[in-house]
């Protein structure tokens, strides 16, 4: 089963905007990694799924 971004967003995972707190960043990364694994998202789609969860300043990291 392949999950698209809309399906992934329905899982209600946390978005990430930006923080200076290392523990907050680490927790979000661990949560996202676990969610991607549990949702069986193929590696080739994981970056797109995670990018969809970035907001605010974090979203600018992926601008061309």
Secondary structure, DSSP 4 states (H G I P E B T S, - for coil): ----HHHHHTT-PPPB---S-HHHHHHHHHHHHHHHHHTT--HHHHHHHHHTTB-HHHHGGG--
